[in-house]
Amino acid sequence: MERERLRYYDLISGLNLIRIIVMHIFQFSGNYYDTVFSFYMQVTFFFLPWFYFKAGYFYSNPKNGTKTYLIDKTKRLLLPFFIFTIIGFLIALPFELRDSTRPLWRIFLSPFYAMLRWGNGGNGNLPLWFLLSLFFTLTGFLFLNKFKLKWIIILFPVIGYVLYLYDVVLPLGLSNVFLAIFFLSAGNIYRHKIENKKFGPLLLGAAIGIYGFTQLFCFSSLDFRTNAITSGNYFIYVISILAGLLLVYQIGKRINYIKPINYIGENSIVYFVAHWPIILLVKNIMDSFSLKTSGYGYAAILSLVTFLLLPLCVKLLNGKLKFLLGR
């Protein structure tokens, strides 16, 4: 039963990883505001909260103590964060030295500034903010659970909204952690309190209705990294995300397995940490030869190279280089 459950979680994670990579490819190629792509982005807007929801679903109280749990999460989240920040920086460095007008000291300190200010890996690997966020989210949930304070999580969307309303940007990218803990808690509650209850079909029907209504009449979206609303209303966003998560969960559960997508889901950490440096390297090389780096043709090249190289990265990072992922 556990194995079956993991399969459809891998499927949904694989679909969301594809969404992340395609989104970044379209950003690099200047097609981000394409009509079809924008529609695709809108109907799959729950992609990032899914990973917090999933972490909450599989969360269990540490069996070997808090210290052991934190050491494990440090190895699996913080270690890849720092290592792939350095890898991304080294890939970008030759081109940065060639093109940048910034002083040398600012170039070398830029990853540290990006981490402290925004919680990400700098221009060499911007998406890594999620690993830092997930570490603090799991740590926060651990201590709230340990000291029996989980009840206050219901207030976390309000705290997130206040931070957004007053344009408060916490160091280390912590502005998003309150909402992240809320969605992680939702995954944990769903597994233990809702999943096997009789009112499940009724809840699914409500999720379909809420998702459809918000998509059509009051769509709301958030830049999760910065905790900033990009359209609509903060609290409608939260409600619609919960509906979207439940809906995609039920769809994934029924489909269960599509081999290439499940493969990506099973290796989601590799696809996540490696895709941005590959895209960035291809762009910089093409720029060096004055080749066109915009439009659909360029997006196709990025897609082809990225999705061909990522399985090689999986082989390396699951093999002799697995220590880079804290394994």
C-alpha positions in Angstrom: 0.0 0.0 0.0 2.8 2.4 0.9 4.5 1.6 -2.4 1.4 2.4 -4.3 0.9 5.7 -2.5 4.5 6.7 -3.3 3.9 6.0 -7.0 1.2 8.7 -7.4 3.1 11.1 -5.3 6.1 10.6 -7.6 3.7 11.2 -10.6 2.4 14.5 -9.2 5.9 15.6 -8.2 7.2 14.7 -11.7 4.5 16.8 -13.3 5.3 19.7 -11.0 9.0 19.5 -11.7 8.3 19.6 -15.4 6.2 22.7 -14.8 9.1 24.3 -12.9 11.7 23.5 -15.6 9.4 24.6 -18.5 8.6 27.8 -16.6 12.3 28.6 -16.3 13.0 27.8 -19.9 10.3 30.2 -21.0 11.7 32.8 -18.7 15.1 32.4 -20.3 13.7 32.5 -23.8 11.4 35.5 -23.3 8.2 33.6 -23.8 6.9 33.9 -20.3 3.9 36.0 -21.3 2.8 33.8 -24.2 -1.0 33.3 -24.1 -0.9 29.5 -24.1 1.9 29.4 -21.6 0.2 31.8 -19.3 -3.0 29.7 -19.3 -0.8 26.6 -18.5 0.8 28.5 -15.6 -2.6 29.6 -14.3 -4.3 26.2 -14.2 -1.2 24.6 -12.5 -0.6 27.5 -10.1 -0.5 25.1 -7.1 2.7 23.5 -8.2 5.0 24.9 -5.5 2.7 24.5 -2.4 2.4 20.9 -3.5 6.0 20.1 -2.3 5.2 21.5 1.2 2.0 19.6 1.2 3.8 16.4 0.3 6.5 17.0 3.0 3.6 17.4 5.6 1.9 14.3 4.3 5.0 12.2 4.9 6.1 14.0 8.1 6.4 11.8 11.2 7.7 12.6 14.6 11.5 12.0 14.8 12.1 8.5 16.1 15.8 9.1 17.0 15.4 12.6 18.6 15.4 16.2 17.4 19.1 16.5 17.0 19.3 13.5 14.7 16.4 14.8 12.7 17.9 18.2 12.2 21.3 16.7 11.2 19.5 14.6 8.6 17.7 17.6 7.2 20.9 19.6 7.2 22.6 16.9 5.1 19.6 16.5 2.7 18.6 20.2 2.3 21.3 22.6 3.4 24.3 20.6 2.0 22.8 20.5 -1.5 21.8 24.2 -1.1 25.4 25.2 -0.5 27.1 22.8 -2.9 24.8 23.7 -5.9 25.1 27.4 -5.1 28.8 27.0 -5.5 28.4 24.9 -8.7 26.0 27.4 -10.2 28.3 30.3 -9.3 31.3 28.6 -10.9 29.4 27.9 -14.1 28.3 31.6 -14.3 31.6 33.1 -13.1 33.6 33.1 -16.4 30.7 34.8 -18.2 30.2 37.2 -15.3 33.8 38.2 -15.3 33.6 38.8 -19.0 30.4 40.8 -19.1 29.9 42.4 -15.7 31.0 45.9 -14.8 30.7 45.2 -11.0 33.9 45.2 -8.9 35.5 41.7 -8.4 34.7 41.6 -4.7 31.0 42.2 -5.4 30.9 39.4 -7.9 32.5 36.9 -5.4 30.3 38.0 -2.5 27.1 38.0 -4.6 26.0 34.4 -3.6 26.4 35.2 0.1 24.4 38.4 -0.3 21.7 36.5 -2.3 21.4 33.9 0.5 21.3 36.4 3.3 18.9 38.8 1.6 16.6 36.5 -0.5 17.5 33.0 0.7 18.5 31.8 -2.8 21.6 30.6 -4.6 22.3 33.8 -6.5 22.1 34.1 -10.3 24.0 30.8 -10.8 21.1 28.8 -9.2 18.2 31.0 -8.2 15.6 28.2 -7.5 17.6 26.9 -4.6 15.7 29.2 -2.2 13.2 26.3 -2.0 15.7 24.1 -0.2 16.4 26.7 2.4 12.7 27.4 2.8 11.8 23.7 3.2 14.5 23.3 5.9 13.1 26.2 8.0 9.6 25.0 7.3 10.3 21.5 8.5 12.2 22.8 11.5 9.5 25.2 12.4 6.8 22.5 12.2 9.0 20.2 14.2 9.2 22.6 17.2 5.6 23.7 17.0 4.6 20.0 17.2 7.1 19.3 19.9 5.9 22.1 22.2 2.2 21.5 21.3 1.8 24.8 19.5 0.5 23.6 16.2 -2.8 25.4 16.8 -1.2 28.7 16.0 -0.5 27.6 12.4 -4.1 28.6 11.5 -2.9 32.2 12.0 0.1 31.8 9.7 -1.7 33.0 6.5 -2.6 36.1 8.5 1.0 36.7 9.5 2.1 36.1 5.9 -0.5 38.6 4.7 0.7 41.2 7.2 4.3 40.8 6.0 3.1 41.2 2.4 0.8 44.2 3.2 3.7 46.1 4.9 6.3 45.0 2.4 8.4 43.2 5.0 11.1 41.1 3.5 12.7 38.9 6.1 16.3 37.8 5.8 17.1 34.3 4.4 13.9 34.4 2.4 11.9 33.6 5.6 8.9 35.7 4.5 7.4 32.6 2.8 7.9 30.2 5.7 4.6 31.1 7.5 2.6 30.1 4.4 4.8 27.2 3.8 4.3 25.8 7.3 0.5 26.2 6.8 0.5 24.1 3.6 2.9 21.5 5.2 0.4 21.3 8.1 -2.4 20.9 5.6 -0.7 17.8 4.1 -0.2 16.4 7.6 -3.8 17.0 8.6 -5.1 15.5 5.3 -3.2 12.3 5.9 -4.2 11.7 9.5 -7.6 13.4 9.8 -9.3 13.5 6.3 -8.0 11.0 3.8 -9.9 7.9 4.9 -13.0 9.6 6.2 -16.5 9.3 4.7 -16.8 12.9 3.9 -13.9 12.6 1.4 -16.1 12.7 -1.7 -18.0 15.8 -0.4 -14.6 17.5 0.2 -13.5 16.7 -3.3 -16.7 18.1 -4.8 -16.1 21.3 -2.8 -12.5 21.4 -4.1 -13.7 21.1 -7.7 -16.2 23.9 -7.2 -13.7 26.2 -5.4 -11.0 25.6 -8.0 -13.3 26.2 -10.9 -14.9 29.3 -9.4 -11.6 30.9 -8.5 -10.1 30.1 -11.9 -13.0 31.7 -13.7 -14.0 34.6 -11.5 -11.3 35.6 -9.0 -8.0 34.0 -9.9 -5.3 34.9 -7.4 -1.6 34.2 -7.6 1.4 34.6 -5.4 5.2 34.8 -6.0 5.8 32.3 -3.3 9.5 33.1 -3.0 8.9 36.7 -2.0 5.4 36.2 -0.5 4.0 38.8 -2.8 0.6 38.7 -4.5 0.9 39.1 -8.2 -2.9 39.1 -8.8 -6.1 38.9 -6.9 -6.4 38.4 -3.1 -4.0 36.8 -0.6 -6.7 34.7 1.2 -8.5 33.7 -1.9 -5.1 32.4 -3.1 -4.7 30.3 0.1 -8.2 28.8 -0.2 -7.8 28.1 -4.0 -4.4 26.5 -3.3 -6.0 24.0 -0.9 -8.7 23.2 -3.4 -6.1 22.8 -6.2 -3.9 20.5 -4.0 -6.8 18.2 -3.2 -7.9 18.1 -6.8 -4.4 17.3 -8.2 -4.0 14.7 -5.5 -7.1 12.9 -6.5 -6.3 13.0 -10.2 -2.8 11.7 -9.6 -4.1 8.9 -7.4 -6.3 7.7 -10.2 -3.7 7.9 -12.9 -1.0 6.6 -10.6 1.9 5.8 -13.0 3.4 7.2 -16.2 6.9 5.9 -16.4 8.9 9.0 -17.7 7.0 11.4 -15.4 7.4 9.1 -12.4 11.1 8.8 -13.2 11.3 12.6 -12.8 9.3 12.5 -9.6 11.5 9.8 -8.1 14.6 11.9 -8.9 13.0 15.3 -8.2 15.9 16.6 -6.1 18.4 16.0 -9.0 16.1 17.6 -11.5 15.5 20.5 -9.2 19.1 21.4 -8.3 20.6 20.7 -11.7 18.2 22.2 -14.3 19.0 25.9 -13.7 22.8 25.6 -14.2 22.2 23.6 -17.4 19.9 26.2 -18.8 22.2 29.0 -17.7 25.3 27.3 -19.3 23.5 26.8 -22.6 22.4 30.4 -22.7 25.9 31.8 -21.9 27.5 29.6 -24.5 25.0 30.7 -27.2 25.5 34.3 -26.2 29.2 33.8 -26.6 28.7 32.8 -30.2 26.1 35.6 -30.8 23.4 33.1 -31.4 19.8 34.0 -30.9 18.7 33.5 -27.3 15.0 34.3 -27.5 11.9 32.9 -29.1 10.4 29.4 -29.5 13.3 28.0 -31.4 15.6 28.9 -28.5 13.1 27.5 -26.0 13.1 24.2 -28.0 16.9 24.0 -27.8 16.9 24.7 -24.1 14.3 22.0 -23.6 16.1 19.4 -25.7 19.5 20.0 -24.0 18.1 20.2 -20.5 15.9 17.1 -20.6 18.7 15.1 -22.3 21.3 16.1 -19.7 19.2 15.7 -16.6 19.1 11.9 -16.8 22.9 11.9 -16.9 22.9 14.1 -13.8 20.6 11.6 -12.2 23.0 8.8 -12.9 26.0 10.7 -11.6 24.2 12.1 -8.5 22.7 8.7 -7.6 26.1 7.1 -8.1 29.6 8.3 -7.3 28.5 11.8 -6.6 25.6 11.1 -4.3 27.4 12.7 -1.4 26.6 16.1 -3.1 23.0 15.4 -2.2 23.8 14.5 1.4 23.4 10.8 0.8 
